[in-house]
Amino acid sequence: MRQIEGAGAASGAFTLEVTLPVAGVPVPVRLGVQTWGRLSAARDNAVLVCHYYTGTSQAAGEGPQSLPGWWATLIGPGRAVDTERFFVVAMNTPSNVQAHDPRVVTTGPDTPHPDGAPWGDRFPAWDFADLHALQLALLRRLGAERWHAVLGPSFGGLQALQWAARSPDLAPRVAAIAASPCAGPVLRGAFGPLLRDVAPRGGLTGALRLISFFGMGAEGLERAFRETDFGAYLRSRAATASLPHILDIARVVETHDLGSVLPRADLFARWRAAGLRLLSVNIHGDQFFPVAEMRAFAGASRAAGVAHTHFEYASPHGHLACVADTAPFAGLLRALLEDTLPAVPLPPDPLSADPISTGEATHA
């Protein structure tokens, strides 16, 4: 572990370097890691925070131009993920979208192969099992036996659910924000195919335009860019993003399915035996992860005796609310980490109850 100076006394950064066999190909992987807080003497307070699709390990603190980390509203002293109590760890995934940002350390199609040329099409098709193995290597590098919790929004929420499915004994508390138990028809039948159709003609900007539309929705886009230039925003994002990495992460997301890890009955039995505490949060108006997908899964999970708390709220930010509108679920996240999470009943099905008004969170 190599500590990098300048990150501050209570935080740090280093690069995880491991050789991972992917589809029979040994891949020397380098991934940037950032930390906040201090690892306890017992090494039992580490919280893994997994980033979203186009996010990086800058989950908290301040990034370039003093911009706050994407979950800075939740991570820090006294916040829901209290860095005075927990050692918070965030790591870039392989094929991190921001591959051309000099501060981002990742390995993927647009990064150098050992021969010096980009990996390109030679980069093997990694999956959630490979990502779990890398995050497990990170846990071992920290010298900890298990995570106190694994958390994340969107793609990060899928990673958290994969930890629940693969190693609930090593991740006894899991929070999946704006996620689903499997990639549904929106991702597999609409977003993924559209992205692959758009990329050859629209290039990087076209791909980012599509991601932004799905991420913000019509209302979110109108609110964000009513008086600003959407095109300028896309150009600024394109400055550090990689199109091959965007396509590679999208491919991985489409493979997400907890049922491919274990059949549902076996999965729930494993969670009961491990004493897993699971928090799922979904957003009305999310164009990536419809609330019905997780609501149905949460209902089955709770009926099977799993300590699964499910919460839904409405936000004009759409899917992006998982990072832009975090106040509605901050208290539940804190309670999960402190083992005081209430068993909140499932919200009513909107098809059989009064519609939920915009901006109004629902819980019991």
C-alpha positions in Angstrom: 0.0 0.0 0.0 1.5 3.3 -1.1 0.3 6.4 0.7 0.1 9.5 -1.4 1.0 12.8 0.4 -1.3 15.8 0.2 -4.6 14.1 0.8 -4.9 15.4 4.4 -4.1 13.8 7.8 -7.5 12.1 8.0 -7.6 10.8 4.5 -5.3 9.2 2.0 -4.9 7.7 -1.5 -3.1 4.7 -2.9 -3.1 2.4 -5.9 -4.2 -1.2 -5.7 -2.1 -3.2 -8.0 -3.0 -6.9 -8.6 -2.9 -9.4 -11.5 -6.4 -10.6 -12.1 -7.2 -13.6 -14.4 -10.1 -12.5 -16.5 -11.5 -15.0 -19.0 -8.2 -16.8 -18.9 -6.2 -13.7 -19.5 -3.8 -12.4 -16.7 -4.5 -8.7 -16.5 -2.2 -6.4 -14.5 -4.8 -4.1 -12.9 -4.1 -0.7 -11.3 -7.0 1.0 -9.6 -7.0 4.2 -7.6 -8.3 4.2 -4.0 -9.2 7.1 -1.7 -9.9 6.9 2.0 -11.4 9.1 4.7 -11.2 8.6 8.5 -9.0 6.1 10.2 -9.0 2.4 10.3 -9.6 1.2 13.9 -7.1 -0.9 15.8 -9.5 -3.8 15.4 -9.8 -3.1 11.7 -13.5 -3.5 11.9 -14.8 -0.1 10.9 -14.1 -0.1 7.1 -17.0 1.0 4.9 -16.7 0.3 1.1 -18.5 3.0 -1.0 -18.9 2.0 -4.6 -19.1 4.6 -7.3 -21.9 5.1 -9.9 -21.5 4.6 -13.7 -19.5 7.7 -14.6 -18.2 8.3 -11.0 -14.8 7.9 -9.6 -13.2 7.2 -6.2 -13.8 10.9 -5.3 -16.8 10.0 -3.2 -16.1 12.6 -0.4 -13.8 15.5 0.4 -12.9 17.9 -2.4 -11.8 17.1 -5.9 -10.6 19.4 -8.8 -11.5 23.1 -8.5 -12.6 22.4 -4.9 -15.7 20.6 -6.1 -17.1 18.3 -3.4 -17.1 14.6 -3.8 -20.2 13.1 -5.2 -21.5 11.8 -1.8 -19.9 14.6 0.2 -23.4 15.4 1.6 -23.3 11.9 3.2 -19.7 11.2 4.0 -17.7 13.2 6.6 -17.4 14.1 10.2 -20.8 13.9 11.8 -22.6 13.0 8.6 -24.6 9.8 7.9 -21.4 8.0 7.0 -19.4 9.5 9.9 -15.7 9.6 9.2 -15.0 10.1 12.9 -16.3 6.6 13.4 -15.8 4.8 10.1 -12.9 4.3 7.7 -14.5 5.0 4.3 -12.9 3.5 1.3 -13.7 4.1 -2.4 -12.0 2.5 -5.4 -12.2 3.1 -9.1 -13.6 0.2 -11.1 -11.9 -1.3 -14.1 -12.8 0.7 -17.3 -13.6 3.8 -15.2 -15.3 6.2 -17.5 -13.1 9.1 -16.5 -10.0 7.3 -17.8 -8.5 10.5 -19.3 -8.5 12.4 -16.1 -4.8 12.3 -14.9 -6.0 12.0 -11.3 -8.0 8.8 -12.1 -6.1 5.5 -12.0 -7.9 2.7 -13.8 -7.3 -0.2 -16.2 -9.4 -0.8 -19.3 -9.6 -0.7 -23.1 -8.3 2.9 -23.2 -5.3 2.3 -20.8 -1.9 0.9 -21.7 -1.4 -2.8 -22.3 2.0 -4.1 -20.9 3.3 -3.8 -24.5 2.7 0.0 -24.3 -0.2 0.2 -26.8 -3.8 0.6 -25.5 -5.6 -2.6 -24.6 -8.4 -1.8 -27.0 -10.4 -4.9 -28.1 -7.8 -7.1 -26.4 -9.2 -6.1 -23.0 -11.1 -9.2 -21.7 -14.8 -9.0 -20.8 -14.7 -8.7 -17.0 -17.8 -9.0 -14.9 -19.2 -8.5 -11.4 -17.4 -11.6 -10.1 -14.1 -10.0 -11.2 -15.0 -6.7 -9.6 -15.9 -8.5 -6.4 -12.5 -10.3 -6.5 -10.8 -6.9 -6.9 -12.7 -5.4 -4.0 -12.0 -8.5 -1.9 -8.2 -8.0 -2.7 -8.7 -4.4 -1.5 -10.2 -5.6 1.8 -7.3 -8.0 2.3 -4.8 -5.3 1.5 -6.3 -3.2 4.3 -5.8 -6.2 6.7 -9.4 -6.3 7.6 -11.5 -9.5 7.9 -14.8 -8.0 6.6 -16.4 -4.7 5.7 -18.5 -3.0 8.3 -20.8 -2.1 5.3 -20.9 -1.9 1.6 -22.8 1.1 0.1 -23.4 2.7 -3.3 -25.7 4.4 -5.7 -26.7 3.2 -9.1 -23.9 1.1 -10.5 -22.4 1.3 -7.0 -25.7 -0.1 -5.6 -25.4 -3.1 -8.0 -21.9 -3.7 -6.6 -23.3 -3.5 -3.1 -26.0 -6.1 -4.0 -23.3 -8.3 -5.5 -21.5 -8.3 -2.2 -24.7 -9.2 -0.4 -25.2 -12.2 -2.8 -21.6 -13.4 -3.0 -20.2 -12.7 0.5 -22.9 -11.6 3.0 -20.6 -12.8 5.9 -18.0 -10.2 4.7 -20.6 -7.4 4.2 -23.2 -7.7 7.0 -24.7 -4.4 6.1 -25.5 -3.4 2.6 -27.2 -0.3 1.1 -28.2 -0.2 -2.5 -29.4 3.2 -3.6 -31.3 3.5 -6.9 -30.6 -0.1 -8.0 -32.4 -3.3 -8.8 -31.8 -7.0 -8.1 -31.3 -7.5 -11.9 -30.8 -5.5 -15.0 -34.4 -5.2 -16.3 -35.9 -4.3 -19.6 -34.9 -0.6 -19.4 -31.2 -1.5 -19.3 -31.2 -4.6 -21.4 -33.9 -3.7 -23.9 -33.6 0.1 -24.2 -30.6 1.9 -22.7 -27.9 -0.6 -23.7 -29.1 -1.1 -27.3 -29.6 2.7 -27.7 -26.2 3.4 -26.4 -24.6 1.0 -28.9 -26.7 2.5 -31.7 -25.7 6.1 -30.8 -22.0 5.6 -30.1 -20.8 4.9 -33.7 -22.5 8.1 -35.0 -22.7 10.4 -32.1 -19.4 9.4 -30.5 -18.5 10.3 -27.0 -20.7 13.4 -26.9 -23.7 11.4 -28.2 -23.2 8.7 -25.5 -22.9 11.3 -22.8 -26.1 13.0 -24.1 -28.0 9.7 -23.8 -26.7 8.9 -20.4 -27.6 12.4 -19.2 -31.2 12.1 -20.5 -31.7 8.7 -18.8 -30.0 10.0 -15.7 -31.9 13.3 -15.3 -35.1 12.7 -17.2 -36.9 15.5 -19.0 -37.8 17.4 -15.9 -34.2 17.2 -14.5 -32.7 18.3 -17.8 -35.1 21.2 -18.1 -34.4 22.3 -14.5 -30.6 22.0 -14.9 -30.2 23.6 -18.3 -33.1 26.1 -18.5 -30.6 28.9 -18.4 -27.3 27.2 -19.1 -25.7 25.5 -22.1 -26.3 21.7 -22.2 -23.8 21.4 -25.0 -21.1 23.1 -23.0 -21.8 20.7 -20.1 -21.4 17.7 -22.4 -18.1 19.0 -23.8 -16.7 19.5 -20.3 -17.7 15.9 -19.4 -16.2 14.6 -22.7 -12.8 16.2 -21.8 -11.9 13.3 -19.5 -14.3 10.5 -20.5 -13.6 7.4 -22.6 -16.2 6.0 -25.0 -14.7 2.5 -24.9 -15.0 2.6 -21.1 -18.6 3.9 -21.3 -19.5 1.0 -23.5 -17.6 -1.5 -21.3 -19.3 -0.5 -18.1 -22.7 -0.6 -19.9 -22.0 -4.1 -20.9 -21.1 -5.1 -17.3 -24.3 -3.5 -16.0 -26.4 -5.5 -18.4 -25.1 -8.7 -16.8 -26.3 -7.8 -13.3 -28.6 -10.5 -12.0 -28.5 -11.8 -8.4 -30.4 -14.9 -9.6 -27.3 -15.9 -11.5 -25.3 -16.0 -8.2 -27.9 -18.0 -6.3 -31.6 -18.9 -6.8 -33.8 -16.5 -4.9 -34.9 -19.0 -2.2 -31.2 -20.0 -1.5 -30.2 -16.3 -1.6 -32.7 -15.4 1.1 -31.8 -18.4 3.2 -28.2 -17.4 3.0 -29.0 -13.8 4.0 -31.1 -15.0 7.0 -28.3 -17.2 8.2 -25.7 -14.5 7.8 -27.9 -11.9 9.6 -27.6 -9.5 6.7 -29.1 -6.1 7.1 -30.2 -4.7 3.8 -31.4 -1.2 2.9 -32.7 -0.5 -0.6 -33.8 3.0 -1.7 -35.5 3.8 -5.0 -36.6 7.0 -6.7 -39.9 7.6 -8.4 -39.2 8.9 -11.9 -35.9 7.0 -12.1 -35.5 6.1 -15.8 -32.8 3.5 -15.2 -34.2 1.5 -12.3 -38.1 1.5 -12.0 -39.2 1.3 -8.4 -41.3 -1.8 -9.1 -38.3 -3.9 -9.7 -36.8 -3.5 -6.2 -40.2 -3.2 -4.5 -41.2 -6.7 -5.6 -37.9 -8.1 -4.6 -38.0 -6.4 -1.2 -41.4 -7.7 -0.6 -40.3 -11.3 -1.3 -37.1 -10.7 0.8 -39.0 -9.5 3.8 -41.6 -12.3 3.5 -38.7 -14.8 3.6 -37.5 -13.3 6.9 -34.6 -11.1 5.7 -33.9 -7.9 7.6 -34.6 -5.8 4.5 -35.7 -2.2 4.8 -37.0 -0.6 1.6 -37.7 3.1 1.0 -38.9 5.1 -1.9 -39.1 8.8 -2.6 -39.9 11.2 -5.4 -37.4 13.8 -6.7 -37.3 16.1 -9.7 -33.7 14.9 -10.2 -34.9 11.5 -11.4 -32.2 8.8 -11.2 -29.6 11.5 -10.4 -31.3 12.0 -7.0 -29.1 9.2 -5.7 -26.3 11.7 -5.6 -28.0 15.1 -5.9 -30.9 14.6 -3.5 -29.6 12.5 -0.6 -31.4 14.0 2.4 -34.5 11.7 2.2 -32.4 8.6 2.9 -29.5 10.0 4.9 -31.1 9.0 8.2 -31.8 5.5 7.1 -28.2 5.1 5.9 -26.9 6.3 9.3 -29.2 3.9 11.1 -28.0 1.0 8.9 -24.4 1.7 10.0 -25.4 2.1 13.6 -27.6 -1.0 13.7 -30.7 1.0 14.5 -32.4 0.6 11.1 -36.2 0.3 11.6 -38.1 -2.4 9.7 -40.0 0.2 7.7 -43.0 -1.4 5.9 -42.9 -1.3 2.1 -44.4 1.8 0.5 -47.8 1.3 -1.0 -48.0 0.1 -4.6 -48.9 3.3 -6.6 -51.3 1.2 -8.8 -53.5 0.5 -5.8 -53.0 3.7 -3.8 -53.1 7.4 -4.2 -50.3 8.7 -6.4 -47.3 10.1 -4.6 -46.8 13.8 -5.1 -43.6 15.1 -6.6 -40.9 15.6 -4.0 -42.7 13.7 -1.2 -40.8 10.8 0.3 -42.9 7.8 1.4 -42.3 5.5 4.4 -44.2 4.2 7.4 
